[in-house]
Amino acid sequence: MAVALGAVLSSPRVAGAAPSDGRFGERGAFVVSMERLLGFQNQQFAESGSSWDSTGFHPFAWSGLGLFGMSASGLNFGALVGVTRLTLDTGDGAFTSHLVQVRPRVGFAGTEKEGRFGYWARLGPGALFTFSSDDGGGGSISSDDKSSYAFSLGGEAYAVVFPAPHVGVMFGPHADFHVHGGGDGDPEYKSYGLTAGLMGEFQ
């Protein structure tokens, strides 16, 4: 009898179901995001007397791949990264530039009781590195190589909707404010927008 009673009490149905893994912001997870995909956004870049200003539904220089570690307290650390290659062919020569962007972030996230709607707010610095070359045109075999950098402070404030477990749709504002630039061109970079993106959790 004692053996039978012990077997019944140790049964998963009697002992209780496995504990829930919590909601977004309440479970340890690795989060991958694709941000600033759709929506209004403006980017401004100036260097050595020249500049470009992009406004529209897709960024001129995209840097919305996010990699984050999420703790059970809602605190998270990670970064947004991106690389853009630009080539301008003038017919007499070609100008090529590579833009590398890294935005380290510290944030906090959570959801309401049912876990269907949440939020994700983040702040941190940003760095934009440019590497450019100009072949000079006119049959020149030499090139003019330059590099520069620009630092910024910014953040994102997203509302998150979860159509399925561990998969979220994010939408909200973001901004990057120029702080300092240096190198060959002393560049200045800033951006702002109201955009949407996607995220997925991996445990």
Beta strands, then each sheet from edge to edge (+ up, - down):
strand 1: 29-47
strand 2: 50-56
strand 3: 65-70
strand 4: 75-89
strand 5: 94-111
strand 6: 117-134
strand 7: 144-164
strand 8: 167-183
strand 9: 188-202
sheet 1: 2+ 1- 3+ 4- 5+ 6- 7+ 8- 9+
end
